[in-house]
Amino acid sequence: MKIRQAVESDAQYFIEIKDQLHFKNVQGETTSGGFLLGTDIETYQKYIREENVLVGIDDGKIVGFGIMLKNDTVKNTDLWQRKEMANWTINIEKYDFIPTCYFEQLAFLNGYSRLAMRLCYALAQKAFETHDALFTTTVHSPILNLAAVPYILKSGGSKIGNINEYYEQIGNIISDIYKIDKVDFEEKVQKSIFFKFLNS
C-alpha cells in the first residue's frame, strides 16, 4: 500500500469511490465509514490540477483519496463567504489574514483506516508548509458522520462552531466546524505513538 500525488485520470476512480459512500438521508443514524456530498468529475479534475490531492493505493488500485484546498481557493470563493452563516466559538475574522487551508474531502473504501490515517497526515504535513491553520467540517445532522473526527482530534484539532446549509436533493444539513493550528499539529504528532508509522 502506498500514497502518491493524484493525476487527472484518477478522477474517474474518485467518482466510483464516492458512489460507494453515497449519502443516505436517514434521520438520527451515525456512520464511522463516511460519505460524500455531490462532486462531479470535472470538479475533481480541477481539484487535482490546482489543489493538493493525494490517493491511497493497494496493489495498484486506488482505494481512497484526500483533497486539501489552498488558501487562495478558500479565501476567494463562496466557501469563505459562507463563514458569515456559521455559529463560531472563536474570532473567525482574524483568519482573514492568516494563511488557511481547508480539508475538503477524505474518502476510503472499507478496511483502509490505517492508510487513510497516513494520507491525512501527509496532506496536513504538506499543507502546513505554507499554511498556519487548517479548517474542515463534518456532517452532524441529519446523520452523524464520525469518519474523519478521530484524525482531527489526534492531530490537535478542536470543534469551533457549526453551520446550517441547504443542499438540493438532500435538504438541510448541520455541519460541525473544526480547526487545527500548525503549532498544535506539530506538537500533537511529535508526541504520538504513531509518529514513526505516519512518517514511514
Secondary structure, 3 states (H helix, E strand, C coil): CEEEECCHHHHHHHHHHHHHCECCCCCCCEECCCCECCCCHHHHHHHHHHCEEEEEEECCEEEEEEEEECHHHHHCCHHHHHHHHCEECCCHHHHHHCCEEEEEEEEECCCCHHHHHHHHHHHHHHHCCCCCEEEEEEEEECCEECCCHHHHHHCCCEEEEEEEEEECCCEEEEEEEEEEEHHHHHHHHHHCCCHHHHCC
